[in-house]
């Protein structure tokens, strides 16, 4: 993780991704079975890995970074191809519906949205408290 001002928010996003993953796994287990729950958990792991890669690549291609390489900008976009391949491999290996994997892959997006909503609500409440 970076030392940027988004550091605390990024930690919250990682924690929420894990929480959403755990809750989703526990919910999927009795509803769809161990294979679908495992596919969901693997999707969450891939989502968290994509989030980490996004953070790392974003920090490495910013203007003024000391050691920028052209491959890093290409890798920024290639991570989607990698994520699609991982999702496909999970579906084929576990022989499950793609829905479990897709929902798992969306865990970090849900964590980002939840963090954003929380931050907006806290800003509104802080603004009202100062008046």
WOGI-V916065 format. One record per residue. RES is the residue in three letters. PHI is phi in radians with two decimals (none if undefined). OMEGA is omega in whole degrees, -180 to 180 (NA if undefined). Layout:
BEGIN
[[RES	PHI	OMEGA] [RES	PHI	OMEGA]]
END
This chain:
BEGIN
[[UNK	none	-176] [UNK	-1.58	176] [UNK	-1.66	-179] [UNK	-1.29	178] [UNK	-1.07	179] [UNK	-1.42	-179] [UNK	-0.89	179] [UNK	-1.10	178] [UNK	-1.15	180] [UNK	-1.15	176] [UNK	-1.09	178] [UNK	-1.10	180] [UNK	-1.11	177] [UNK	-1.09	180] [UNK	-1.10	-180] [UNK	-1.14	176] [UNK	-1.05	178] [UNK	-1.12	179] [UNK	-1.14	178] [UNK	-1.06	178] [UNK	-1.13	180] [UNK	-1.14	179] [UNK	-1.12	179] [UNK	-1.10	179] [UNK	-1.10	-180] [UNK	-1.10	179] [UNK	-1.26	-178] [UNK	-1.17	-174] [UNK	-0.96	180] [UNK	-1.33	-176] [UNK	-1.36	-173] [UNK	-2.19	177] [UNK	1.73	-174] [UNK	-1.19	-179] [UNK	-1.17	178] [UNK	-1.18	178] [UNK	-1.13	177] [UNK	-1.17	177] [UNK	-1.09	177] [UNK	-1.08	-179] [UNK	-1.10	177] [UNK	-1.17	175] [UNK	-1.11	177] [UNK	-1.12	179] [UNK	-1.09	178] [UNK	-1.15	178] [UNK	-1.12	178] [UNK	-1.15	176] [UNK	-1.12	177] [UNK	-1.13	178] [UNK	-1.10	178] [UNK	-1.10	180] [UNK	-1.09	177] [UNK	-1.04	-180] [UNK	-1.11	-179] [UNK	-1.14	-179] [UNK	-1.17	179] [UNK	-1.08	179] [UNK	-1.23	-176] [UNK	-1.57	-179] [UNK	-1.94	179] [UNK	-1.17	177] [UNK	-1.05	179] [UNK	1.60	177] [UNK	-1.16	-172] [UNK	-1.19	-175] [UNK	-2.20	177] [UNK	-1.61	177] [UNK	-2.16	-179] [UNK	-1.06	-178] [UNK	-1.14	-178] [UNK	-1.18	177] [UNK	-1.18	177] [UNK	-1.18	179] [UNK	-1.16	178] [UNK	-1.02	180] [UNK	-1.58	-179] [UNK	-1.19	-179] [UNK	-1.11	176] [UNK	-1.21	176] [UNK	-1.13	177] [UNK	-1.08	-180] [UNK	-1.11	177] [UNK	-1.10	178] [UNK	-1.12	178] [UNK	-1.12	178] [UNK	-1.05	179] [UNK	-1.09	-180] [UNK	-1.11	179] [UNK	-1.11	-179] [UNK	-1.07	-178] [UNK	-1.21	-177] [UNK	-1.18	-177] [UNK	-1.66	-180] [UNK	0.92	-179] [UNK	-2.13	175] [UNK	-1.16	178] [UNK	-1.10	-177] [UNK	-1.02	-179] [UNK	-1.07	-179] [UNK	-1.21	-180] [UNK	-1.05	178] [UNK	-1.11	177] [UNK	-1.12	179] [UNK	-1.13	180] [UNK	-1.53	-177] [UNK	-1.06	-179] [UNK	-1.24	175] [UNK	-1.14	176] [UNK	-1.11	178] [UNK	-1.15	177] [UNK	-1.09	180] [UNK	-1.11	179] [UNK	-1.10	178] [UNK	-1.14	179] [UNK	-1.08	179] [UNK	-1.10	178] [UNK	-1.06	180] [UNK	-1.12	178] [UNK	-1.11	179] [UNK	-1.12	179] [UNK	-1.15	177] [UNK	-1.14	179] [UNK	-1.12	-180] [UNK	-1.17	176] [UNK	-1.17	179] [UNK	-1.15	178] [UNK	-1.23	-179] [UNK	-1.21	-178] [UNK	-1.44	-179] [UNK	-1.51	NA]]
END
